[in-house]
Amino acid sequence: MQLVGGNFVDGMRVRDADGAVWRRNSSGGWQETGILASFLATQQ
């Protein structure tokens, strides 16, 4: 699992072991984005 974030909770993304990318939803849970990724990175 891999976790990256931005300046706010809305910018957080999680990549699970299968490569699926998840984001926080408005109710505070996690929602799959439909994106598959090999890795996540942040940009400064």
PyMOL Python script that loads the backbone (N, CA, C, O; Angstrom):
from pymol import cmd

cmd.read_pdbstr("""\
ATOM      1  N   MET A   1       0.847  -1.169   0.000  1.00  0.00           N
ATOM      2  CA  MET A   1       0.000   0.000   0.000  1.00  0.00           C
ATOM      3  C   MET A   1       0.896   1.236   0.000  1.00  0.00           C
ATOM      4  O   MET A   1       1.980   1.239   0.583  1.00  0.00           O
ATOM      5  N   GLN A   2       0.417   2.286  -0.668  1.00  0.00           N
ATOM      6  CA  GLN A   2       1.178   3.530  -0.759  1.00  0.00           C
ATOM      7  C   GLN A   2       0.218   4.684  -0.504  1.00  0.00           C
ATOM      8  O   GLN A   2      -0.928   4.649  -0.954  1.00  0.00           O
ATOM      9  N   LEU A   3       0.673   5.701   0.212  1.00  0.00           N
ATOM     10  CA  LEU A   3      -0.143   6.854   0.570  1.00  0.00           C
ATOM     11  C   LEU A   3       0.568   8.125   0.143  1.00  0.00           C
ATOM     12  O   LEU A   3       1.760   8.291   0.404  1.00  0.00           O
ATOM     13  N   VAL A   4      -0.162   9.029  -0.518  1.00  0.00           N
ATOM     14  CA  VAL A   4       0.357  10.361  -0.836  1.00  0.00           C
ATOM     15  C   VAL A   4      -0.705  11.379  -0.461  1.00  0.00           C
ATOM     16  O   VAL A   4      -1.888  11.046  -0.382  1.00  0.00           O
ATOM     17  N   GLY A   5      -0.292  12.610  -0.231  1.00  0.00           N
ATOM     18  CA  GLY A   5      -1.249  13.627   0.173  1.00  0.00           C
ATOM     19  C   GLY A   5      -0.902  14.988  -0.354  1.00  0.00           C
ATOM     20  O   GLY A   5       0.204  15.244  -0.830  1.00  0.00           O
ATOM     21  N   GLY A   6      -1.886  15.855  -0.254  1.00  0.00           N
ATOM     22  CA  GLY A   6      -1.705  17.245  -0.639  1.00  0.00           C
ATOM     23  C   GLY A   6      -1.787  18.113   0.593  1.00  0.00           C
ATOM     24  O   GLY A   6      -1.481  17.667   1.699  1.00  0.00           O
ATOM     25  N   ASN A   7      -2.199  19.353   0.405  1.00  0.00           N
ATOM     26  CA  ASN A   7      -2.304  20.289   1.523  1.00  0.00           C
ATOM     27  C   ASN A   7      -3.546  20.048   2.369  1.00  0.00           C
ATOM     28  O   ASN A   7      -3.613  20.512   3.507  1.00  0.00           O
ATOM     29  N   PHE A   8      -4.523  19.337   1.837  1.00  0.00           N
ATOM     30  CA  PHE A   8      -5.780  19.097   2.532  1.00  0.00           C
ATOM     31  C   PHE A   8      -6.138  17.622   2.435  1.00  0.00           C
ATOM     32  O   PHE A   8      -5.573  16.900   1.613  1.00  0.00           O
ATOM     33  N   VAL A   9      -7.063  17.172   3.260  1.00  0.00           N
ATOM     34  CA  VAL A   9      -7.503  15.772   3.252  1.00  0.00           C
ATOM     35  C   VAL A   9      -8.024  15.374   1.875  1.00  0.00           C
ATOM     36  O   VAL A   9      -7.850  14.227   1.465  1.00  0.00           O
ATOM     37  N   ASP A  10      -8.651  16.286   1.161  1.00  0.00           N
ATOM     38  CA  ASP A  10      -9.171  15.991  -0.178  1.00  0.00           C
ATOM     39  C   ASP A  10      -8.079  15.584  -1.155  1.00  0.00           C
ATOM     40  O   ASP A  10      -8.362  14.936  -2.163  1.00  0.00           O
ATOM     41  N   GLY A  11      -6.848  15.951  -0.874  1.00  0.00           N
ATOM     42  CA  GLY A  11      -5.738  15.621  -1.755  1.00  0.00           C
ATOM     43  C   GLY A  11      -5.095  14.270  -1.469  1.00  0.00           C
ATOM     44  O   GLY A  11      -4.180  13.859  -2.181  1.00  0.00           O
ATOM     45  N   MET A  12      -5.563  13.576  -0.438  1.00  0.00           N
ATOM     46  CA  MET A  12      -4.976  12.289  -0.094  1.00  0.00           C
ATOM     47  C   MET A  12      -5.381  11.215  -1.099  1.00  0.00           C
ATOM     48  O   MET A  12      -6.533  11.152  -1.526  1.00  0.00           O
ATOM     49  N   ARG A  13      -4.422  10.376  -1.468  1.00  0.00           N
ATOM     50  CA  ARG A  13      -4.675   9.238  -2.346  1.00  0.00           C
ATOM     51  C   ARG A  13      -3.966   8.026  -1.771  1.00  0.00           C
ATOM     52  O   ARG A  13      -2.874   8.138  -1.213  1.00  0.00           O
ATOM     53  N   VAL A  14      -4.593   6.871  -1.910  1.00  0.00           N
ATOM     54  CA  VAL A  14      -4.016   5.606  -1.450  1.00  0.00           C
ATOM     55  C   VAL A  14      -4.015   4.640  -2.623  1.00  0.00           C
ATOM     56  O   VAL A  14      -5.008   4.519  -3.341  1.00  0.00           O
ATOM     57  N   ARG A  15      -2.896   3.956  -2.811  1.00  0.00           N
ATOM     58  CA  ARG A  15      -2.816   2.889  -3.812  1.00  0.00           C
ATOM     59  C   ARG A  15      -2.733   1.577  -3.054  1.00  0.00           C
ATOM     60  O   ARG A  15      -1.849   1.386  -2.219  1.00  0.00           O
ATOM     61  N   ASP A  16      -3.665   0.669  -3.354  1.00  0.00           N
ATOM     62  CA  ASP A  16      -3.654  -0.616  -2.659  1.00  0.00           C
ATOM     63  C   ASP A  16      -2.737  -1.613  -3.362  1.00  0.00           C
ATOM     64  O   ASP A  16      -2.139  -1.293  -4.389  1.00  0.00           O
ATOM     65  N   ALA A  17      -2.627  -2.818  -2.808  1.00  0.00           N
ATOM     66  CA  ALA A  17      -1.707  -3.827  -3.326  1.00  0.00           C
ATOM     67  C   ALA A  17      -2.031  -4.240  -4.758  1.00  0.00           C
ATOM     68  O   ALA A  17      -1.150  -4.715  -5.475  1.00  0.00           O
ATOM     69  N   ASP A  18      -3.280  -4.066  -5.186  1.00  0.00           N
ATOM     70  CA  ASP A  18      -3.682  -4.415  -6.553  1.00  0.00           C
ATOM     71  C   ASP A  18      -3.479  -3.262  -7.530  1.00  0.00           C
ATOM     72  O   ASP A  18      -3.711  -3.429  -8.727  1.00  0.00           O
ATOM     73  N   GLY A  19      -3.048  -2.088  -7.043  1.00  0.00           N
ATOM     74  CA  GLY A  19      -2.815  -0.925  -7.893  1.00  0.00           C
ATOM     75  C   GLY A  19      -3.998   0.017  -7.996  1.00  0.00           C
ATOM     76  O   GLY A  19      -3.908   1.040  -8.676  1.00  0.00           O
ATOM     77  N   ALA A  20      -5.116  -0.303  -7.333  1.00  0.00           N
ATOM     78  CA  ALA A  20      -6.286   0.579  -7.365  1.00  0.00           C
ATOM     79  C   ALA A  20      -6.013   1.823  -6.521  1.00  0.00           C
ATOM     80  O   ALA A  20      -5.429   1.732  -5.442  1.00  0.00           O
ATOM     81  N   VAL A  21      -6.437   2.981  -7.017  1.00  0.00           N
ATOM     82  CA  VAL A  21      -6.233   4.252  -6.328  1.00  0.00           C
ATOM     83  C   VAL A  21      -7.546   4.665  -5.668  1.00  0.00           C
ATOM     84  O   VAL A  21      -8.607   4.638  -6.292  1.00  0.00           O
ATOM     85  N   TRP A  22      -7.456   5.046  -4.393  1.00  0.00           N
ATOM     86  CA  TRP A  22      -8.604   5.442  -3.592  1.00  0.00           C
ATOM     87  C   TRP A  22      -8.450   6.884  -3.138  1.00  0.00           C
ATOM     88  O   TRP A  22      -7.332   7.376  -2.987  1.00  0.00           O
ATOM     89  N   ARG A  23      -9.591   7.572  -2.917  1.00  0.00           N
ATOM     90  CA  ARG A  23      -9.578   8.943  -2.390  1.00  0.00           C
ATOM     91  C   ARG A  23     -10.629   9.059  -1.301  1.00  0.00           C
ATOM     92  O   ARG A  23     -11.543   8.239  -1.223  1.00  0.00           O
ATOM     93  N   ARG A  24     -10.501  10.072  -0.464  1.00  0.00           N
ATOM     94  CA  ARG A  24     -11.491  10.323   0.583  1.00  0.00           C
ATOM     95  C   ARG A  24     -12.767  10.852  -0.051  1.00  0.00           C
ATOM     96  O   ARG A  24     -12.702  11.641  -0.994  1.00  0.00           O
ATOM     97  N   ASN A  25     -13.924  10.434   0.446  1.00  0.00           N
ATOM     98  CA  ASN A  25     -15.183  10.978  -0.047  1.00  0.00           C
ATOM     99  C   ASN A  25     -15.750  11.951   0.975  1.00  0.00           C
ATOM    100  O   ASN A  25     -15.175  12.129   2.048  1.00  0.00           O
ATOM    101  N   SER A  26     -16.861  12.576   0.654  1.00  0.00           N
ATOM    102  CA  SER A  26     -17.416  13.638   1.498  1.00  0.00           C
ATOM    103  C   SER A  26     -17.923  13.138   2.847  1.00  0.00           C
ATOM    104  O   SER A  26     -18.048  13.924   3.785  1.00  0.00           O
ATOM    105  N   SER A  27     -18.217  11.842   2.960  1.00  0.00           N
ATOM    106  CA  SER A  27     -18.688  11.309   4.241  1.00  0.00           C
ATOM    107  C   SER A  27     -17.543  10.800   5.115  1.00  0.00           C
ATOM    108  O   SER A  27     -17.784  10.250   6.190  1.00  0.00           O
ATOM    109  N   GLY A  28     -16.290  10.982   4.660  1.00  0.00           N
ATOM    110  CA  GLY A  28     -15.130  10.597   5.443  1.00  0.00           C
ATOM    111  C   GLY A  28     -14.647   9.187   5.181  1.00  0.00           C
ATOM    112  O   GLY A  28     -13.674   8.749   5.794  1.00  0.00           O
ATOM    113  N   GLY A  29     -15.300   8.466   4.287  1.00  0.00           N
ATOM    114  CA  GLY A  29     -14.862   7.125   3.921  1.00  0.00           C
ATOM    115  C   GLY A  29     -13.931   7.182   2.731  1.00  0.00           C
ATOM    116  O   GLY A  29     -13.455   8.253   2.354  1.00  0.00           O
ATOM    117  N   TRP A  30     -13.672   6.035   2.143  1.00  0.00           N
ATOM    118  CA  TRP A  30     -12.782   5.939   0.995  1.00  0.00           C
ATOM    119  C   TRP A  30     -13.549   5.452  -0.217  1.00  0.00           C
ATOM    120  O   TRP A  30     -14.398   4.568  -0.108  1.00  0.00           O
ATOM    121  N   GLN A  31     -13.254   6.026  -1.367  1.00  0.00           N
ATOM    122  CA  GLN A  31     -13.926   5.705  -2.623  1.00  0.00           C
ATOM    123  C   GLN A  31     -12.882   5.383  -3.683  1.00  0.00           C
ATOM    124  O   GLN A  31     -11.914   6.124  -3.855  1.00  0.00           O
ATOM    125  N   GLU A  32     -13.083   4.275  -4.392  1.00  0.00           N
ATOM    126  CA  GLU A  32     -12.161   3.902  -5.465  1.00  0.00           C
ATOM    127  C   GLU A  32     -12.329   4.875  -6.634  1.00  0.00           C
ATOM    128  O   GLU A  32     -13.455   5.224  -6.991  1.00  0.00           O
ATOM    129  N   THR A  33     -11.215   5.315  -7.232  1.00  0.00           N
ATOM    130  CA  THR A  33     -11.269   6.295  -8.316  1.00  0.00           C
ATOM    131  C   THR A  33     -11.452   5.662  -9.682  1.00  0.00           C
ATOM    132  O   THR A  33     -11.807   6.352 -10.637  1.00  0.00           O
ATOM    133  N   GLY A  34     -11.216   4.354  -9.796  1.00  0.00           N
ATOM    134  CA  GLY A  34     -11.265   3.696 -11.095  1.00  0.00           C
ATOM    135  C   GLY A  34      -9.930   3.729 -11.815  1.00  0.00           C
ATOM    136  O   GLY A  34      -9.826   3.271 -12.953  1.00  0.00           O
ATOM    137  N   ILE A  35      -8.905   4.267 -11.161  1.00  0.00           N
ATOM    138  CA  ILE A  35      -7.563   4.368 -11.731  1.00  0.00           C
ATOM    139  C   ILE A  35      -6.712   3.223 -11.196  1.00  0.00           C
ATOM    140  O   ILE A  35      -6.748   2.920 -10.003  1.00  0.00           O
ATOM    141  N   LEU A  36      -5.948   2.590 -12.081  1.00  0.00           N
ATOM    142  CA  LEU A  36      -4.939   1.614 -11.672  1.00  0.00           C
ATOM    143  C   LEU A  36      -3.580   2.229 -11.900  1.00  0.00           C
ATOM    144  O   LEU A  36      -3.327   2.797 -12.962  1.00  0.00           O
ATOM    145  N   ALA A  37      -2.690   2.125 -10.908  1.00  0.00           N
ATOM    146  CA  ALA A  37      -1.379   2.771 -11.011  1.00  0.00           C
ATOM    147  C   ALA A  37      -0.283   1.842 -10.494  1.00  0.00           C
ATOM    148  O   ALA A  37      -0.513   1.007  -9.620  1.00  0.00           O
ATOM    149  N   SER A  38       0.908   2.007 -11.053  1.00  0.00           N
ATOM    150  CA  SER A  38       2.074   1.261 -10.589  1.00  0.00           C
ATOM    151  C   SER A  38       2.691   1.907  -9.357  1.00  0.00           C
ATOM    152  O   SER A  38       3.256   1.222  -8.505  1.00  0.00           O
ATOM    153  N   PHE A  39       2.579   3.241  -9.266  1.00  0.00           N
ATOM    154  CA  PHE A  39       3.107   3.976  -8.121  1.00  0.00           C
ATOM    155  C   PHE A  39       2.403   5.314  -8.038  1.00  0.00           C
ATOM    156  O   PHE A  39       1.767   5.743  -9.001  1.00  0.00           O
ATOM    157  N   LEU A  40       2.511   5.980  -6.896  1.00  0.00           N
ATOM    158  CA  LEU A  40       1.984   7.325  -6.711  1.00  0.00           C
ATOM    159  C   LEU A  40       3.154   8.246  -6.383  1.00  0.00           C
ATOM    160  O   LEU A  40       4.136   7.812  -5.782  1.00  0.00           O
ATOM    161  N   ALA A  41       3.055   9.495  -6.769  1.00  0.00           N
ATOM    162  CA  ALA A  41       4.110  10.473  -6.489  1.00  0.00           C
ATOM    163  C   ALA A  41       3.477  11.815  -6.184  1.00  0.00           C
ATOM    164  O   ALA A  41       2.329  12.064  -6.552  1.00  0.00           O
ATOM    165  N   THR A  42       4.209  12.665  -5.525  1.00  0.00           N
ATOM    166  CA  THR A  42       3.740  14.028  -5.263  1.00  0.00           C
ATOM    167  C   THR A  42       4.590  15.011  -6.056  1.00  0.00           C
ATOM    168  O   THR A  42       5.734  14.721  -6.404  1.00  0.00           O
ATOM    169  N   GLN A  43       4.026  16.158  -6.330  1.00  0.00           N
ATOM    170  CA  GLN A  43       4.743  17.200  -7.052  1.00  0.00           C
ATOM    171  C   GLN A  43       4.839  18.412  -6.153  1.00  0.00           C
ATOM    172  O   GLN A  43       3.854  18.794  -5.520  1.00  0.00           O
ATOM    173  N   GLN A  44       5.997  19.017  -6.086  1.00  0.00           N
ATOM    174  CA  GLN A  44       6.169  20.207  -5.245  1.00  0.00           C
ATOM    175  C   GLN A  44       6.191  21.439  -6.090  1.00  0.00           C
ATOM    176  O   GLN A  44       6.328  22.544  -5.567  1.00  0.00           O
TER     177      GLN A  44
END
""", "prot")
cmd.dss("prot")
cmd.show_as("cartoon", "prot")
cmd.util.cbc("prot")
cmd.orient("prot")
